[in-house]
Amino acid sequence: MAFEKEPGGYEKTVLSDLQGAWQNLRDEVVAEAGFPNWERVLFHIDEAMSWESVRNLQTMHNCLVLVRNLLGKDDVPDVLNDYLQGVNELMDDALRALKTGDIS
């Protein structure tokens, strides 16, 4: 029986950057835990990072809208806005890349 050989190199795409941005946002939400609804934010971030969402960027985008709405409240630490902006920008890039066929 033959074993599959692991690829020697990986092509970096906008998806890997997007995954990193989500992880950075998640880490900062955990660091700032205690603001209202932080657990719900964490839940939706985890949903966005799930395998199902990675395989369907529209599902991930829907999670992003929920996270954006929850973090748009006045009582949320300002530091989260920078991380959220990073996810927003990379989500836009990923959706554009999917539309143009740069990723599948």
N, C-alpha and C positions, 0 to 999 in steps of 0.2 A: 504494500500500500504506500502510495506516495503522499508526502506532506506538502501542503501549500507553503511556498517560500514567501517570507515576509519581504515586502518591497524595500529596496535600499534607500529610497528617498521619497519625500512627500512634497507635493506642490502646495504651497501656502496660498489659501484663498481668503476672500473676505469673510468666509464662514469661521475660520479660525480666529480672526480678529474680533468678530462678533461674539464668539464664545468667550473670549478673554474679557471683553467689555462687560458682558453679563456677569462673569465671575467677579470682576472688580466691583460692580454695583452691589452684588450679593454680599461680598465681604464688608463693604462699607455699611450696608443696612444692618448687618450683624454687629458691627462695631458701634453703631449709633442706636442700637436696640433700646426700646423704651418709649419711642414716640407713638402716638395713636396709630393703630392698624399696622404696625411694623410686621406683625406675624402674617397678615394678609399679603403685604408686599412681598415678603419672603416666599410665601406659597406661590404667588404668580410668577416670581422670578424662577423658581424651581420648575414650574410648569413650562416656562419659556425655554428652559435649558434641557427639557426632557427630549428623549429620542424622537417621540412623535412630533414635537414642534420643530426639531432640527430637520426632519424629513418633510415638513410642510411649513414653509416660511410664513404663510398667511396665518396659521395658528399661532406662531411666534409673535407675529405682528399684533394679533388680537390680545395676547398677554401683555405686550408692551403698552398698548392703549390703557389697559387696566392698571398697570404699574404707574404709568404717567398720571392717571387720574388720582390715584392714591397718594402719590408723592407731590401732587400739585396743591396740597393743603398748606395753610399758613404755619401749622405747628410741626412741620417736618424740617429736620436740620438742613441748612442751606448747602452743606458740603455734598449732599446727594445729587444736587442739580447737575454738577459737572459730570458725574458718573452717568447719570441718566442721559445727558446730552451726547455723551460718547456712544451709548447704545443706540440712541435715535439716529445719529449720523451713519453708523455702520449698518443699521437695519435698512435705511434708505439705500445705501450702497449695495447691500445684498439683494434687495428686491430689484434694483436696477440690473445687477449682474444676472439674476435669474431671468429677467425679461429679455435680455440681449443674448442669453445662451452661454455666458461666460462660466456659469455654474449650472449644475442640474439637480 
